[in-house]
Amino acid sequence: MHNLRLVDRRQVDEGFDWAHRFDDAVKAQMARDPADILSVTRHDDYALAVPTPDHFIPLLYVAGLASGSDPAHAIVEGYALGSLSMTCYAVGAEFHPTTLGGAAAPLPHGVPPDNTNA
């Protein structure tokens, strides 16, 4: 999930408290009962984490796939710029999140940050 209006470029690889709380709630719901993923829309931090549905709607498809016998696994976890969750899920395959941590790859020389899709 993300809130582009609240991006904080000083928090390169960090997330606001509300971003962590909402992301944790989504991960718990995906693990517990992905068929009821819409219950997270009642979470206290939903409005901050999902001000527009464009990056929430794909989660609904993943939750639908995971509602069967194949569970969803978070394969990428992390935050960027305070208000961007980088959590990605896989269904039907075993992936293990990296434990290496660290920052994202640097931009190529000469590419200004405002010309990226961050």
C-alpha distances in whole Angstrom, upper triangle without the diagonal:
4,7,10,13,12,12,15,17,19,16,16,15,14,11,12,14,11,8,10,12,9,8,11,12,10,12,15,15,14,17,19,19,16,18,17,14,14,15,12,12,15,13,14,11,9,11,9,6,6,9,9,9,9,6,6,10,10,9,12,14,14,15,18,19,18,20,24,25,23,20,17,16,14,15,13,12,11,10,11,12,11,8,6,5,8,8,10,12,16,18,22,23,23,21,21,18,20,21,23,20,20,19,18,21,22,22,26,28,29,25,24,20,20,21,18,14,13
4,6,9,9,9,12,14,16,14,14,14,13,10,11,13,11,8,11,13,11,10,14,15,13,15,18,18,18,21,23,22,20,22,21,17,17,18,15,14,17,15,15,12,10,10,8,5,6,8,9,10,10,7,9,12,13,13,15,18,17,18,21,22,22,24,27,29,26,24,20,20,17,18,15,13,12,10,9,10,9,6,4,6,9,11,13,16,19,22,26,26,26,23,23,20,22,23,23,20,20,18,17,20,21,21,24,27,26,23,21,17,17,18,16,13,11
4,5,6,7,10,13,15,14,15,15,14,11,11,13,11,9,13,14,12,13,16,17,16,18,21,21,21,24,25,25,23,25,23,19,19,20,16,15,17,16,15,11,10,9,7,6,7,6,8,11,11,10,11,15,16,16,18,21,21,21,24,26,26,27,30,32,30,27,24,23,20,21,19,17,15,12,11,10,9,5,7,9,12,14,17,19,23,26,29,29,30,27,27,24,25,26,26,23,22,20,19,22,22,22,25,27,27,23,21,17,16,18,16,14,12
4,5,5,9,11,14,13,14,15,14,13,13,16,14,12,16,17,16,16,19,20,19,21,24,24,24,27,29,28,26,28,26,23,22,23,20,19,21,19,19,15,14,13,10,10,10,9,10,12,12,11,14,17,18,18,21,23,23,24,26,28,28,30,33,35,32,30,26,26,22,23,20,18,16,13,11,9,10,7,8,11,13,16,18,21,25,27,31,31,31,29,28,25,26,27,27,23,22,19,18,20,20,20,23,25,24,20,18,14,13,15,13,11,9
4,6,9,12,14,14,15,17,16,14,13,16,14,13,17,18,17,18,21,22,21,23,26,26,26,29,31,31,28,30,28,25,23,24,21,19,21,20,18,15,15,12,10,11,11,9,11,14,14,14,16,19,21,21,23,25,26,27,29,31,31,32,36,38,35,33,29,29,25,26,23,21,19,15,13,11,11,9,11,14,17,19,21,25,28,31,34,35,35,32,31,28,29,30,30,26,25,22,21,23,23,22,25,27,25,22,19,16,14,17,16,15,13
4,6,10,12,11,13,14,13,11,10,13,12,11,14,16,15,16,19,20,20,22,24,25,26,28,30,30,28,30,28,24,24,24,20,19,21,19,17,13,14,12,9,10,12,10,13,16,16,16,17,20,22,21,24,26,26,27,30,31,31,32,36,37,35,32,29,28,24,25,22,20,17,13,11,9,8,6,9,12,15,18,21,24,28,30,34,34,34,31,30,27,27,28,27,24,22,20,20,22,22,22,25,27,26,23,20,16,15,18,17,16,13
4,6,9,8,10,12,11,10,10,13,13,11,14,17,16,16,19,21,21,22,25,26,26,28,30,30,28,31,29,25,25,26,22,21,23,21,19,16,16,15,12,11,13,13,15,17,17,16,17,21,21,21,24,26,26,27,30,31,31,33,36,37,34,32,28,27,23,23,20,18,15,11,8,5,6,5,8,11,14,17,19,23,26,30,33,33,32,29,28,25,25,25,25,21,19,17,16,19,18,18,22,23,22,19,16,13,12,15,14,13,10
4,5,6,8,10,9,9,9,13,14,13,15,18,18,18,20,22,22,24,26,27,28,30,32,33,31,33,32,28,28,28,24,24,25,23,21,18,19,18,14,14,16,16,18,21,20,19,21,24,25,24,27,29,28,29,33,34,33,35,38,39,36,33,30,28,24,25,21,19,15,11,9,5,6,7,10,13,15,18,21,25,28,32,35,34,33,30,29,25,25,25,24,20,18,16,16,18,18,18,21,22,22,19,16,13,13,17,15,15,12
4,5,6,9,10,11,12,16,17,15,17,20,20,20,22,25,24,25,28,29,29,31,34,35,32,35,34,30,30,31,27,27,29,26,25,21,22,21,17,17,19,19,21,23,22,20,23,26,26,26,29,31,30,31,34,35,34,37,39,40,37,34,31,29,25,25,21,19,15,12,9,5,8,10,11,14,15,19,22,25,29,32,35,34,33,30,29,25,24,24,23,19,16,13,14,16,14,15,18,19,18,16,13,10,11,14,13,14,11
4,6,9,9,11,12,15,17,16,17,20,21,20,23,25,25,26,28,30,30,32,34,35,34,37,35,32,32,32,28,28,30,27,25,22,23,23,19,19,21,21,23,26,25,23,25,28,28,28,31,33,32,33,36,36,36,38,41,42,39,36,32,30,26,26,22,19,16,13,10,7,8,11,13,16,17,20,23,27,30,34,37,35,34,31,29,25,24,23,22,18,16,13,14,17,15,16,20,20,20,19,16,13,14,18,17,17,14
4,6,5,7,9,12,14,12,13,17,18,17,19,22,22,22,25,27,27,28,31,32,30,33,32,28,29,29,25,26,27,24,22,19,21,21,17,16,19,20,22,24,23,21,22,26,26,25,28,30,28,29,33,33,32,35,37,38,35,32,28,26,22,22,18,16,12,9,7,5,5,9,10,12,14,17,20,24,27,30,33,32,31,27,25,22,21,20,19,15,13,11,12,15,15,16,20,21,22,20,17,14,16,18,17,17,13
4,6,9,11,15,16,14,15,18,19,17,20,23,22,22,25,27,26,28,31,32,30,33,32,29,29,30,26,27,28,25,25,21,22,22,19,17,20,21,22,24,22,20,22,25,25,24,28,29,27,29,32,32,31,34,37,37,34,31,27,25,21,20,16,14,11,8,5,5,7,10,10,12,12,16,18,22,25,29,32,30,29,25,24,20,19,18,17,13,11,8,9,12,11,13,17,18,19,17,15,12,14,16,14,14,11
4,7,10,13,15,12,12,16,17,15,17,20,20,19,22,24,24,25,28,29,27,31,30,26,28,28,24,25,27,24,23,20,21,22,18,17,19,21,22,23,22,19,21,24,23,22,26,27,25,26,30,30,28,31,34,34,31,28,24,22,18,17,13,11,7,6,5,6,7,10,9,10,10,13,16,19,22,26,29,27,26,22,20,16,15,15,14,10,8,6,8,11,12,14,18,20,21,19,18,14,17,19,16,15,12
4,7,9,12,10,9,13,14,13,14,18,18,18,20,22,22,24,26,28,26,29,28,25,26,26,22,23,24,21,20,17,18,19,16,14,18,19,21,22,22,19,20,24,23,22,25,27,25,26,29,30,28,31,33,34,31,27,24,22,18,18,14,11,8,5,5,6,5,8,9,9,11,13,16,20,23,26,29,28,26,23,21,17,17,16,16,12,11,10,11,15,16,18,22,23,24,22,20,17,19,21,18,17,14
4,6,8,6,6,10,11,10,12,15,15,15,18,20,20,22,24,25,24,27,25,22,23,22,19,20,21,17,16,13,15,16,12,11,14,16,18,19,20,17,17,21,21,19,23,25,23,23,27,28,26,28,31,32,29,26,23,21,17,18,15,11,8,5,6,7,4,6,7,7,10,12,16,19,22,25,28,28,26,23,21,18,18,18,18,14,14,13,14,18,19,20,24,26,27,24,22,18,20,22,19,18,14
4,5,5,6,9,10,11,12,14,16,17,18,20,21,23,24,26,25,27,25,22,22,22,18,18,19,16,14,11,13,14,10,10,14,15,18,19,20,18,18,22,22,21,23,26,25,25,28,29,28,29,33,34,31,28,25,23,19,21,18,14,11,9,9,9,5,6,9,10,13,14,18,21,25,27,31,30,29,26,24,21,21,21,21,18,18,17,18,21,22,23,27,29,29,27,24,21,21,24,22,20,16
4,5,5,6,9,10,11,12,14,15,16,18,20,21,22,24,23,26,24,21,21,20,16,17,17,14,12,10,13,14,11,11,15,16,19,21,22,19,19,23,23,21,24,26,25,24,28,29,27,29,32,33,31,27,24,22,19,21,19,15,13,11,13,12,9,9,12,11,15,15,19,21,25,27,31,30,29,27,24,21,22,21,22,19,19,19,20,24,25,27,31,32,33,30,28,24,25,27,25,23,20
4,5,5,6,8,10,11,12,14,15,16,18,20,21,22,21,24,21,18,18,17,13,14,14,10,9,6,9,10,8,7,11,13,16,17,19,17,16,20,21,19,21,24,23,22,25,27,25,26,30,31,29,26,23,22,19,21,19,15,14,12,13,13,10,9,11,11,14,15,18,20,24,26,30,30,29,27,25,22,23,23,24,21,21,21,22,25,26,28,31,33,34,31,28,25,25,27,25,23,19
4,6,5,6,8,10,11,12,14,15,16,18,20,21,19,22,20,17,17,17,13,14,15,12,11,8,9,11,8,6,10,12,15,16,17,14,14,17,18,16,18,21,20,20,23,24,23,25,28,29,27,23,20,19,16,18,15,12,10,8,10,11,8,6,7,7,11,11,15,17,21,23,27,27,26,23,22,19,20,20,21,18,19,18,18,22,23,24,28,30,31,28,26,22,22,24,22,19,16
4,6,5,6,9,10,10,12,14,15,16,18,20,19,22,20,17,18,17,13,15,16,12,12,10,11,14,11,10,13,16,18,18,19,16,16,19,19,17,19,22,20,19,23,24,22,24,27,28,25,22,19,17,14,16,14,11,9,8,11,13,10,9,10,8,11,11,14,16,20,22,26,25,24,22,20,17,18,18,19,16,17,17,18,22,24,25,29,31,32,29,28,24,25,27,24,22,18
4,6,5,6,9,10,11,12,14,15,16,18,18,20,18,15,16,14,11,13,13,9,9,7,10,12,11,10,13,16,18,18,20,17,16,19,20,17,19,22,20,19,23,24,22,23,26,27,25,22,19,18,16,18,17,13,13,12,15,16,13,12,13,11,14,13,16,17,21,23,26,26,25,23,22,19,21,21,22,20,21,21,22,26,28,29,33,35,36,33,31,27,28,30,27,24,21
4,5,5,6,9,10,11,12,14,15,16,15,18,15,12,13,12,8,10,10,7,8,6,7,10,9,7,9,13,15,15,16,14,12,15,16,13,15,19,17,16,19,21,19,20,24,25,23,20,17,17,14,17,16,13,13,12,15,16,13,11,11,9,12,11,14,15,19,21,24,25,24,22,21,19,21,21,23,21,22,22,22,25,27,29,32,35,35,32,30,26,27,28,25,22,20
4,5,5,6,9,10,10,12,14,15,14,17,15,12,14,13,10,12,13,10,12,9,10,13,11,8,11,14,16,15,16,13,11,15,15,12,14,17,15,14,18,19,17,19,22,23,21,17,14,13,11,13,12,9,10,10,13,15,12,11,10,7,9,8,11,12,16,18,21,21,21,19,18,15,17,18,20,18,19,19,19,23,25,26,30,32,33,30,29,25,25,27,24,21,18
4,5,5,6,9,10,11,12,14,14,17,15,13,15,13,10,13,14,11,13,11,12,15,14,12,14,18,19,18,20,16,15,18,17,14,16,19,17,15,19,20,17,19,22,22,20,17,14,13,11,14,13,10,11,12,15,18,15,14,13,10,12,10,13,13,16,18,21,21,20,19,17,15,17,17,20,18,20,20,21,25,27,29,32,35,36,33,32,28,29,30,27,24,21
4,5,5,6,9,10,10,12,11,14,12,10,11,10,7,10,11,8,10,10,10,14,14,11,13,17,18,17,19,16,14,16,17,13,15,18,16,14,17,19,16,17,20,21,20,16,14,14,13,16,16,13,14,15,18,20,17,16,15,12,14,12,14,14,17,18,22,22,22,20,19,18,21,21,24,22,24,24,24,28,30,31,35,38,39,35,34,30,31,32,29,26,23
4,5,5,6,9,10,10,9,12,10,7,10,9,7,10,11,9,12,11,10,14,14,11,12,16,16,15,16,13,11,13,13,9,11,14,12,10,14,15,13,14,18,19,17,14,11,12,10,14,14,12,14,14,17,19,17,15,14,11,13,10,11,11,14,15,19,19,19,18,18,16,19,20,23,21,23,23,23,26,29,30,33,36,37,34,33,29,29,30,27,24,22
4,5,5,6,9,10,9,13,12,10,13,12,10,13,15,13,15,14,14,17,17,14,15,19,19,18,19,15,13,15,14,11,13,15,12,11,14,15,12,14,17,17,15,12,9,9,7,11,11,10,12,14,17,20,18,17,15,12,12,9,10,9,12,13,16,17,16,15,14,13,16,17,20,19,21,22,22,25,28,29,32,36,37,34,33,29,30,31,27,24,22
4,5,5,6,8,9,12,11,10,13,11,10,14,14,12,15,15,15,18,19,16,17,21,22,20,21,18,16,18,17,13,15,17,14,12,15,16,13,14,17,17,16,12,11,11,10,14,15,13,15,17,21,23,21,19,18,15,16,13,14,12,15,15,18,19,18,17,16,16,19,19,23,21,24,25,25,28,31,33,36,39,40,37,36,33,33,34,31,28,26
4,5,5,5,6,9,7,6,9,8,8,11,12,11,15,15,14,17,18,16,16,20,20,18,20,17,14,15,15,11,12,14,12,9,12,14,11,11,14,16,15,11,10,11,12,16,17,15,18,19,22,24,22,20,19,16,17,14,14,13,15,15,17,19,19,19,18,18,21,22,25,24,27,27,27,30,33,34,37,41,41,38,37,34,34,35,31,28,26
4,6,6,4,8,8,7,10,11,10,13,15,14,18,17,15,19,20,17,17,20,20,18,19,16,13,14,13,9,10,12,9,7,10,11,8,9,12,13,11,8,7,8,9,13,14,14,17,18,22,24,23,21,19,15,15,12,11,9,11,11,14,15,15,15,16,16,19,21,24,23,25,26,25,28,31,32,35,39,40,36,36,32,33,33,30,26,25
4,6,7,10,11,10,14,13,13,16,18,16,20,19,18,22,22,19,20,24,24,22,22,19,17,18,17,13,14,15,12,10,13,13,9,10,12,12,11,7,7,8,9,13,15,15,18,20,23,26,24,23,21,17,17,14,13,11,12,11,13,15,14,14,14,15,18,20,23,23,26,27,26,29,32,34,37,40,42,39,38,35,35,36,32,29,27
4,6,9,9,10,13,12,12,16,16,16,19,19,19,22,23,21,21,25,25,23,24,21,18,19,19,15,15,16,14,11,13,14,11,10,12,13,13,9,10,11,13,17,19,18,21,23,26,29,27,25,23,20,20,17,17,14,15,14,16,18,17,18,18,19,22,23,27,26,29,30,30,33,36,37,40,44,45,42,41,38,38,39,35,32,30
4,5,6,7,10,10,11,14,15,15,19,19,18,21,23,20,20,24,23,21,22,20,17,17,17,13,12,14,12,9,10,12,9,7,10,12,12,10,10,13,14,18,20,20,22,24,27,29,28,25,24,21,21,18,17,14,15,14,16,18,18,19,20,21,24,26,29,28,31,32,31,34,37,38,41,44,45,42,41,38,38,38,35,32,30
4,5,5,9,10,10,13,15,15,19,19,17,20,21,18,18,21,21,18,19,17,14,14,13,10,9,10,9,5,7,9,6,6,9,11,11,8,8,11,13,16,18,18,20,22,25,27,26,23,22,18,19,15,14,12,13,11,14,16,17,18,19,19,23,25,28,27,29,30,29,32,34,35,38,42,43,39,39,35,35,35,32,28,27
4,6,8,9,11,13,15,16,20,20,18,21,23,20,19,22,21,18,20,18,15,14,14,11,9,10,10,6,6,9,8,5,9,12,12,11,11,15,16,19,21,21,24,25,28,30,29,26,24,21,22,18,17,15,15,13,16,19,20,21,23,23,27,29,31,31,33,33,32,35,37,38,41,44,45,41,41,38,37,37,34,30,30
4,5,6,8,10,12,13,17,17,15,18,20,18,17,20,20,17,19,18,14,14,15,12,10,12,12,8,9,12,11,9,12,15,15,14,13,16,17,21,22,21,24,24,27,29,27,24,23,21,22,19,18,16,18,16,19,21,22,23,24,24,27,29,32,31,33,33,32,35,38,38,41,45,45,42,41,37,37,37,34,31,29
4,5,6,8,10,11,15,15,12,15,17,15,14,17,17,14,16,14,10,11,12,8,7,10,10,7,9,12,11,10,14,16,15,13,12,14,15,18,19,18,20,21,23,25,24,21,19,17,18,15,15,13,15,15,18,20,21,21,22,22,25,27,29,28,30,30,29,32,34,35,38,41,41,38,37,33,33,33,30,27,26
4,5,6,8,10,13,14,11,13,16,14,12,15,15,12,15,14,10,10,12,10,8,12,12,10,11,14,14,13,16,19,19,17,16,18,18,21,21,21,22,22,24,26,24,21,20,18,19,17,17,16,19,18,21,24,25,25,25,25,28,29,32,30,32,31,30,33,35,36,39,42,42,38,37,34,33,34,31,27,26
4,5,6,8,11,12,10,13,16,14,13,16,17,15,18,17,13,14,16,13,11,15,15,12,14,17,16,14,18,20,20,18,17,19,19,22,22,21,22,23,25,26,24,21,21,19,21,18,19,18,20,20,23,25,26,26,26,25,28,30,32,30,32,32,31,35,37,37,41,44,44,40,39,35,35,36,33,29,28
4,5,5,9,9,7,10,12,11,10,14,14,13,16,14,11,13,14,11,11,15,15,12,15,17,16,16,19,22,21,18,16,17,17,20,20,18,19,19,21,23,20,17,17,15,17,15,17,16,19,20,23,24,25,24,24,23,26,27,29,27,29,28,28,31,33,34,37,40,41,37,36,32,31,32,30,26,25
4,6,8,9,6,8,11,10,9,11,12,11,14,13,10,12,14,12,12,15,16,14,16,19,18,18,22,24,23,21,19,20,19,23,22,20,21,20,22,23,20,17,17,16,19,17,18,19,21,22,25,27,28,27,27,26,28,30,32,29,31,30,29,32,34,34,38,40,40,37,35,32,31,32,29,26,24
4,6,8,7,9,12,12,11,13,15,14,18,17,14,16,18,16,15,19,19,17,19,22,21,20,24,26,26,23,21,23,22,25,24,22,23,22,24,24,22,19,20,18,21,20,21,21,24,25,28,30,30,29,29,28,30,31,33,31,32,32,32,35,37,37,41,43,43,40,38,34,33,35,32,29,27
4,5,5,8,10,10,11,13,15,15,18,17,14,16,18,16,16,20,19,17,20,22,21,21,24,26,25,22,20,21,20,23,22,20,20,19,21,22,19,16,17,16,19,18,20,20,23,24,27,29,29,28,27,25,28,28,30,28,29,29,29,32,34,35,38,41,41,38,36,32,31,33,31,27,25
4,6,8,9,10,11,13,16,16,19,18,16,19,21,19,19,23,23,21,23,26,24,24,28,30,29,26,24,24,22,25,24,21,20,19,21,21,18,15,17,17,20,19,22,23,26,27,31,32,31,30,29,27,29,29,31,28,29,29,29,33,34,35,38,41,41,37,35,31,31,33,31,28,25
4,6,5,6,8,10,13,14,17,15,14,17,19,17,18,21,21,20,23,25,24,24,28,30,28,25,22,22,20,23,21,18,17,16,17,17,14,12,13,13,17,16,19,20,24,26,29,30,30,28,27,25,27,27,28,25,26,25,26,29,30,31,35,37,37,34,31,28,27,29,27,24,22
4,5,5,6,8,10,11,14,13,10,13,16,14,15,18,18,17,20,22,21,22,25,28,26,23,21,21,19,22,20,18,18,16,18,18,15,12,13,13,16,16,18,19,22,24,27,28,29,27,27,24,27,28,29,26,27,26,26,29,30,31,34,37,37,33,31,27,27,28,26,23,21
4,6,5,5,9,10,13,13,12,14,17,16,17,20,21,20,22,25,24,25,29,31,29,27,24,24,22,25,23,21,20,18,18,18,15,12,14,14,18,18,20,22,25,27,30,31,32,30,30,27,29,30,31,28,29,27,27,30,31,31,34,36,36,32,30,27,25,27,25,22,21
4,6,6,9,12,14,13,12,16,18,17,18,22,22,21,24,26,25,26,30,32,30,27,24,24,21,23,21,19,17,15,15,14,12,9,11,12,16,16,19,21,25,27,31,31,31,29,28,26,27,28,29,26,26,24,24,27,28,28,31,33,33,30,27,24,22,25,23,20,18
4,6,9,10,12,10,9,13,15,13,15,18,18,18,21,23,22,23,27,29,27,24,21,20,18,20,18,15,14,12,13,13,11,7,8,9,12,13,15,17,21,23,27,27,27,25,25,22,24,25,26,23,23,22,21,24,26,26,29,32,32,28,26,22,22,23,21,18,16
4,5,6,9,8,7,10,12,12,13,16,17,17,19,21,21,22,26,28,26,24,20,21,19,21,19,17,17,15,15,15,14,10,10,11,13,14,16,17,21,23,26,27,28,26,26,24,26,27,28,25,26,24,23,26,27,27,30,33,32,29,27,23,22,23,21,18,16
4,7,9,10,10,12,15,15,16,19,20,20,22,24,25,25,29,31,30,27,24,25,22,24,22,20,19,17,17,16,15,11,12,13,16,17,19,21,24,26,30,31,31,30,30,27,29,30,31,28,28,26,25,27,28,28,31,33,32,28,26,23,21,23,21,18,17
4,6,8,8,10,12,13,14,17,18,19,20,23,23,24,28,30,28,26,23,24,22,24,22,21,20,18,18,18,17,13,13,14,16,17,18,20,23,25,28,29,31,29,29,27,29,31,32,29,29,27,25,27,28,27,30,32,32,28,26,23,21,22,20,17,16
4,6,5,6,9,10,11,13,15,15,17,19,20,21,24,27,25,23,20,22,20,22,20,20,20,19,19,19,19,15,14,14,16,16,16,17,20,21,25,27,28,27,27,26,28,30,31,28,29,27,25,27,29,28,31,33,33,29,28,24,23,23,21,18,17
4,6,6,8,10,11,13,14,16,17,19,20,21,24,27,25,23,20,21,19,21,19,19,19,18,18,18,19,15,13,14,14,15,15,16,19,20,24,25,27,25,26,24,26,29,30,27,27,25,23,25,26,25,28,30,30,26,25,22,20,20,18,14,15
4,6,6,7,10,11,12,13,15,17,18,19,22,25,22,20,17,18,16,17,15,15,16,15,15,16,16,13,11,10,11,11,11,13,16,18,21,22,23,22,23,21,23,25,26,24,24,22,20,22,24,23,26,29,29,25,24,21,20,20,17,13,13
4,6,5,7,10,10,11,13,15,16,17,20,23,21,19,16,17,15,17,16,16,16,16,17,18,18,14,12,11,12,12,12,13,15,17,20,22,23,22,23,21,23,26,27,25,26,24,23,25,27,27,29,32,32,29,28,24,23,24,21,17,17
4,5,5,7,9,10,11,13,15,16,19,21,20,18,16,18,17,18,18,18,20,19,20,22,21,18,16,15,15,14,13,13,16,16,20,21,23,23,24,23,25,28,29,27,28,27,25,27,29,29,31,34,34,30,30,26,25,25,23,19,19
4,5,5,7,9,10,11,13,14,17,19,17,16,13,15,14,16,15,16,18,18,19,21,21,18,15,14,13,12,10,10,12,13,16,18,20,19,21,20,23,25,27,25,26,25,23,25,27,27,29,32,33,29,29,26,25,24,21,18,18
4,5,5,6,8,10,10,12,15,17,15,13,11,12,12,14,14,14,16,17,19,21,20,17,15,13,12,10,9,8,11,12,15,17,18,18,19,18,21,23,25,24,25,25,23,25,28,28,30,34,34,31,30,27,26,26,23,19,19
4,5,5,6,9,10,10,14,16,15,14,12,14,14,17,17,18,20,20,22,24,23,20,18,16,16,14,13,11,13,13,16,18,20,20,22,21,24,27,29,27,29,28,27,29,31,31,34,37,37,34,33,30,29,29,26,22,22
4,5,5,6,9,10,12,15,13,13,11,14,15,16,17,19,21,22,24,26,26,23,20,18,17,15,13,11,11,11,14,16,19,19,21,21,24,27,29,28,30,29,27,29,31,31,33,37,37,34,34,31,30,29,26,23,23
4,5,5,6,9,11,13,11,10,8,10,11,13,14,16,19,20,22,25,24,22,19,16,15,12,10,7,8,7,11,13,15,15,17,17,21,23,26,25,27,26,25,27,29,30,32,36,36,33,33,30,30,29,26,22,22
4,5,5,6,9,12,10,9,7,11,12,14,16,17,20,21,23,26,25,22,20,17,17,14,12,9,10,9,12,14,16,17,18,19,22,25,27,26,28,28,27,29,32,32,35,39,39,36,36,32,32,32,29,25,24
4,5,5,8,11,10,10,10,13,15,17,19,20,23,24,27,29,28,26,23,20,20,17,15,12,12,10,12,15,18,19,21,22,25,28,30,30,32,31,30,32,35,35,37,41,42,38,38,35,35,34,31,27,27
4,6,6,9,7,8,8,12,14,16,18,20,23,25,27,30,29,27,24,21,20,17,14,11,10,7,9,12,15,16,19,20,23,26,29,28,31,31,29,31,34,34,36,40,41,37,38,35,35,34,31,27,27
4,5,7,5,5,5,9,12,14,17,18,21,23,26,29,28,26,23,20,19,16,13,10,9,6,8,11,13,14,17,18,21,24,27,27,29,30,28,30,33,34,37,40,41,38,38,35,35,35,31,28,27
4,7,7,7,9,12,15,17,20,21,24,26,29,31,30,28,26,22,22,19,17,13,13,10,11,14,16,18,20,21,25,27,30,30,32,33,31,34,37,38,40,44,45,41,41,38,38,38,34,31,30
4,6,7,10,13,17,19,22,23,26,29,31,34,33,31,29,25,24,21,19,15,13,10,10,13,16,18,20,22,26,28,31,31,34,35,33,35,39,39,42,45,47,43,43,40,41,40,37,33,33
4,6,10,13,16,18,21,23,27,29,32,35,34,32,30,26,25,22,19,15,13,10,9,12,13,16,19,21,25,27,30,30,34,34,33,35,39,40,42,46,47,44,44,41,42,41,38,34,34
4,7,9,13,15,18,20,23,26,29,32,32,30,27,23,22,18,16,12,10,6,5,8,10,13,15,18,21,24,27,27,30,31,30,32,35,36,38,42,43,40,41,38,39,38,34,31,31
4,6,10,12,15,17,20,23,26,29,28,27,24,21,19,16,13,10,8,6,7,9,9,11,13,15,19,21,24,24,27,28,27,30,33,34,37,40,42,39,39,36,37,36,33,29,29
4,7,9,12,13,17,19,22,26,25,23,20,17,15,12,10,6,6,5,7,9,9,10,12,13,16,19,22,21,24,25,24,26,29,31,33,37,38,35,35,32,33,33,29,26,25
4,6,9,11,14,17,20,24,23,22,19,15,14,10,8,5,5,7,9,8,8,7,8,9,13,15,18,18,21,22,21,23,27,28,31,34,36,33,34,30,32,31,28,25,23
4,6,7,10,13,17,20,19,18,16,12,10,6,6,4,7,9,12,11,10,8,8,7,10,13,15,15,18,18,18,20,24,25,28,31,33,30,30,27,28,28,24,22,20
4,7,10,13,16,20,20,19,16,13,10,7,6,5,6,10,12,10,9,6,6,5,8,11,13,13,16,16,15,18,21,23,25,29,31,28,28,25,27,27,23,20,19
4,7,10,12,16,17,16,13,10,7,5,5,7,9,13,16,14,13,9,8,6,7,10,12,11,13,13,12,14,18,20,22,26,28,25,25,22,24,24,20,17,16
4,7,10,14,14,14,11,8,6,4,7,9,12,15,18,17,15,12,10,7,8,10,11,9,12,12,12,15,18,20,23,26,28,25,25,22,23,24,20,18,15
4,7,11,10,11,9,6,5,6,9,12,15,19,22,20,19,16,14,10,10,11,12,9,10,10,10,14,16,18,22,24,26,23,22,19,21,22,18,16,13
4,7,7,7,5,5,5,8,11,15,18,21,25,23,22,19,17,14,14,14,15,11,11,10,10,14,15,17,21,23,24,21,20,17,18,20,16,15,11
4,5,7,5,7,7,11,14,17,20,24,27,26,25,22,20,17,16,17,16,13,12,9,9,12,13,14,18,20,21,18,17,13,14,16,13,12,8
4,6,6,9,10,14,17,20,24,27,31,30,29,25,24,20,20,20,19,16,14,11,11,14,14,15,19,20,21,18,16,12,13,15,13,13,9
4,6,8,11,14,17,20,24,27,31,30,29,26,24,20,20,20,20,16,15,13,14,17,18,19,22,24,24,22,19,16,16,19,17,16,12
4,7,10,12,15,19,22,25,29,28,28,25,24,21,21,22,22,18,18,16,15,19,19,20,24,25,25,22,20,16,16,19,16,14,11
4,6,9,12,15,19,22,26,25,25,22,21,18,18,19,20,16,16,14,13,16,17,18,21,24,24,21,19,15,16,17,14,12,9
4,6,9,12,16,19,22,22,21,19,18,15,16,17,18,15,15,14,13,16,18,19,23,26,26,23,22,18,19,20,17,14,11
4,6,10,13,17,20,19,19,16,15,12,13,15,15,13,13,12,11,14,16,17,21,24,25,22,21,17,18,19,15,13,10
4,7,10,14,17,16,16,13,13,10,12,14,15,13,15,15,14,17,19,21,24,27,28,25,25,21,22,23,19,16,14
4,7,10,14,13,13,11,12,10,12,15,17,15,17,17,15,17,20,21,24,28,29,26,26,22,23,23,19,16,15
4,7,10,10,11,9,11,10,13,16,18,18,20,20,18,21,24,25,27,31,32,29,29,26,27,27,23,20,19
4,7,7,8,7,10,11,14,17,19,19,22,22,20,22,25,26,29,32,34,31,31,29,29,29,25,22,21
4,6,8,9,12,14,17,20,23,23,25,26,24,26,29,30,32,36,37,34,35,32,33,32,28,25,25
4,7,10,13,15,18,21,24,25,27,28,27,28,31,32,34,38,40,37,38,35,36,35,31,28,28
4,6,10,13,15,19,21,22,25,26,24,26,29,30,32,36,38,35,36,34,35,34,30,27,27
4,7,10,13,16,18,20,23,24,23,25,28,30,32,35,38,35,36,34,35,34,30,28,27
4,7,9,12,15,16,19,20,19,21,25,26,28,32,34,32,33,30,32,31,27,25,24
4,6,9,12,13,16,18,18,20,24,26,28,31,34,32,32,30,32,31,27,25,24
4,6,9,10,13,15,15,17,21,23,25,29,31,29,29,26,28,28,25,23,21
4,6,7,10,12,13,15,18,21,23,26,29,27,28,25,28,28,24,23,20
4,6,9,12,14,16,19,22,25,27,30,28,29,26,29,29,26,25,22
4,7,10,11,13,16,20,22,24,27,26,27,24,27,27,24,24,21
4,7,9,11,14,18,20,23,25,24,24,21,24,25,22,21,18
4,7,9,11,15,18,20,22,21,21,19,22,23,20,20,17
4,7,8,12,15,17,19,17,17,15,18,19,16,16,13
4,6,9,12,15,17,15,15,13,16,16,13,13,11
4,7,9,12,14,13,14,12,16,15,13,13,12
4,6,9,11,10,11,10,14,13,11,13,12
4,6,8,6,8,8,11,10,9,11,11
4,6,6,9,10,13,11,11,14,14
4,6,8,11,14,12,13,16,16
4,6,9,12,10,12,15,16
4,6,8,7,8,12,12
4,6,6,7,11,11
4,5,6,9,8
4,6,8,8
4,7,9
4,6
4
